[in-house]
């Protein structure tokens, strides 16, 4: 029997929805700076420069798409630009960037109850899809590591499609796969633009996973149909069964 209040078909994002990617994780730029530049007397200014440049870089759609498919190279360029201007040698910039990238991936772990929720949804007769941005290498490695492939009837990865959320084609492909039931699907994700606005543009309901527990920002680009702090909340009264 389906979980009350949920459609049969549910689409999920991966990072910061099922797996902790940034939410609740340490600042890996900071850890890498401390490790490779222990003698530097102002890590705060280096970190601020990295964050400012990163924000601008990932805020540009085409650039961000390239960066997600070439994560090591993208972060090396960010480090060399932000830190090189402050006298940090190229070899140190590369080591810092690589440690940040590798550390972030290694630290990925499921949110409490997330994988159990997926299993229960399947047991109740729901059909699940995963729609994730990122490179095939990184995303498939995480899916294999946590044995997630078997839980999804459909997996769409940006690096394999050549485009990613919020591109309408991603959601359209998922809807078409599931037929009439797909048109009633909900999209669960942490990114208001990529996940929620992308889904709503196709007439789907968007459920925002508030990964950091901070609530909707004042200048939110979209209003989600529902806000949850854990995917376990999707189960409602079934959460304890």
RAKA-V123836 format. One record per helix or strand. SS is the DSSP state (@ for helix, = for strand). FROM is the first residue (numbers start at 1). LEN is the number of residues. If there is no record, write none. Layout:
SS;FROM;LEN
SS;FROM;LEN
This chain:
=;9;4
=;15;1
=;19;2
@;28;9
@;43;16
@;61;9
@;71;14
@;90;17
=;109;2
@;114;10
=;127;6
@;136;10
@;149;3
=;154;4
@;158;4
@;168;17
=;186;4
@;192;9
=;205;5
=;226;3
@;231;10
